Amino acid sequence: MSKFYVVEKEINGTTYKAQFNGISAYYDIVENSYIDGTSNISTKKLAKHIFEKVIIEPKGLTMDDFESIEEFNEVAYWGRSVMEGKLKPSDNKKTTGKEG
């Protein structure tokens, strides 16, 4: 029995909320992120799925909403960690983007 949960984190003044949707949702996202005809995952496809299905606030997030690649990477990596079940609500941290 899977337990879904929401994790919150502040990055560069924006509060993000991400939801762990279970193991099957993780594999669905990964399988839909491969570059066609290869065994490589597309960063762009993976981020799109994370922003659509894992990060629930702010809604409608896209790659172009970020002012720097570093901020994009931090949010996408954090969302991926939630998606993988590596972060739990007890792991909530407030950061300014200067901390990991």
Stockholm file with secondary structure:
# STOCKHOLM 1.0

chainA/1-100         MSKFYVVEKEINGTTYKAQFNGISAYYDIVENSYIDGTSNISTKKLAKHIFEKVIIEPKGLTMDDFESIEEFNEVAYWGRSVMEGKLKPSDNKKTTGKEG
#=GR chainA/1-100 SS CCCCEEEEEEETTEEEEEEECCHHHHHHHHHTTBCTTSSCBCHHHHHHHHHHHTEEESTTCCGGGCSSHHHHHHHHHHHHHHHTTCCCGGGCEECCSSCC
#=GC SS_cons         CCCCEEEEEEETTEEEEEEECCHHHHHHHHHTTBCTTSSCBCHHHHHHHHHHHTEEESTTCCGGGCSSHHHHHHHHHHHHHHHTTCCCGGGCEECCSSCC
//
